[in-house]
Amino acid sequence: MRTLLALTLLAGTAASAFAGNHEVTLGSHNRALRTSSANAVTNDTLGGGQLGVARHLSLDLYPKLEVWATGGFNWAGAEGTLFQTMTTEVDSYGFTLGGRARYAVHRLLHVSARVDVGPARQSLTIVGNGHTVADAAWAGTATAAIGVDLMLVAYPRFSFGFRFDLGYVAATGAALSPHEDGDSSKIELDAMQASIGKLDLGGRFLAFSVLSQF
């Protein structure tokens, strides 16, 4: 009887330990564009949304330290001008895979650090002189960030709160050559032909998310 009771208590403890192993986040982010290629087409920040999922990994590395495998989808855009006569629009969406280490300072307060990598599709549209030219290409991204989680509800089987992330995105430049539909040539300006080159959308960012674990 005592053995059965001990096994029952152990099973209950294990169930509690492994509860809340899934996480879903939804939020927004704002990235400061500081590269010369990005500043040539816009003075705005790259703002948009993000959707993330995560799975808790059973790794006992340190007391109160959790390790999560993460995946995400993000999208963003910015507008600007080129040569003060043309309007520009920059758009980006991408996918990421990575990991997050999360430490419990308090039941309702956690600090974390994450890294992830993934592809991003970046596009540029230029409108001017009665013409619209555009191009898009895939680039690689790597992200590192630190975060703070403020939990409003924290139960063994369900939690809900807010996450703030501050980090940096490093991106490989996407080689773009905007052209009109049916025209594979590069955009031509008055008395010259402009080469867009590579568009680098890397920079510091601030993100806010609503998170739920279950």
VENGICOR-V156680 format. One record per residue. PHI is phi in radians with two decimals (none if undefined). PSI is psi in whole degrees, -180 to 180 (NA if undefined). Layout:
phi: {PHI;PHI}
psi: {PSI;PSI}
This chain:
phi: {none;-1.10;-1.11;-1.11;-1.13;-1.11;-1.14;-1.13;-1.12;-1.13;-1.13;-1.13;-1.11;-1.10;-1.11;-1.20;-1.14;-1.75;-1.32;1.22;-1.50;-2.03;-2.41;-2.26;-2.26;-2.51;-2.95;-2.28;-2.58;-2.39;-1.97;-1.40;-1.67;-2.15;-1.37;-1.12;-1.20;-1.26;-1.17;-1.25;-2.02;-2.79;-1.82;-1.44;-1.49;-1.60;-1.99;-3.09;-2.11;-2.65;-2.26;-2.34;-2.32;-2.63;-2.32;-1.23;-1.78;-1.41;-2.09;-1.60;-1.54;-2.82;-0.99;1.19;-1.80;-1.93;-2.10;-2.15;-1.54;-2.17;-2.53;-2.74;-2.33;-2.36;-2.53;-2.85;-2.78;-2.70;-2.16;-2.95;-2.33;-2.24;0.99;1.06;-2.20;-2.08;-1.64;-2.21;-2.43;-1.91;-2.29;-2.64;-2.52;-2.71;-2.16;-2.39;-2.36;-3.09;-2.62;-2.32;-1.77;-2.24;-2.02;-1.54;-1.31;-2.64;-0.99;-1.86;-2.39;-2.29;-2.03;-2.62;-2.48;-2.46;-2.40;-2.72;-2.37;2.95;-1.54;-2.43;-1.66;-2.01;-2.32;-2.37;-2.14;-2.17;-2.13;-3.12;0.98;1.33;-2.19;-2.22;-2.15;-2.74;-2.79;-2.55;-2.73;-1.61;-2.38;-1.77;-2.30;-2.36;-2.18;-2.30;-2.70;-2.03;-2.55;-2.29;-1.90;-1.92;-1.63;-1.57;-2.28;-2.50;-1.96;-0.99;-1.86;-2.79;-2.51;-2.59;-3.05;-2.20;-2.22;-2.07;-2.09;-2.22;-2.85;-2.45;-1.91;-1.76;-2.27;-1.35;-1.18;-1.53;-1.30;-2.09;-2.38;-1.02;-2.66;-1.35;-0.98;1.46;-2.15;-1.50;-1.38;-1.32;-1.11;-1.98;-1.82;-1.03;1.13;-2.86;-2.03;-1.72;-1.70;-1.22;1.28;-1.80;-1.77;-1.83;-1.80;-1.31;2.83;-1.28;-2.52;-2.20;-2.24;-2.26;-2.45;-1.66;-2.19;-2.41;-2.10;-2.66}
psi: {-44;-38;-42;-41;-41;-42;-37;-45;-39;-42;-40;-40;-44;-40;-39;-37;-34;8;155;36;-6;146;140;133;148;129;-160;163;156;120;128;125;118;0;154;-36;-39;-41;-19;-23;-13;147;0;165;159;105;147;-157;172;146;130;153;153;157;127;134;136;73;114;78;-35;145;135;9;125;146;128;137;133;154;149;165;133;154;151;166;163;154;158;-162;155;124;26;7;-15;142;145;154;124;130;150;141;148;171;147;151;141;-150;156;133;128;125;133;105;-37;164;-31;5;124;146;152;166;141;156;143;161;162;173;153;135;119;136;154;130;132;130;127;152;33;11;152;123;150;158;158;151;160;144;167;148;150;132;138;137;157;152;164;130;124;111;132;-34;132;90;162;-35;-3;138;154;138;-160;148;135;126;139;126;-164;138;122;129;142;142;133;122;115;141;82;139;160;158;129;-1;111;-1;162;159;139;132;175;123;13;165;125;131;120;-36;-142;136;115;114;25;158;175;151;158;130;146;134;151;130;149;135;139;NA}
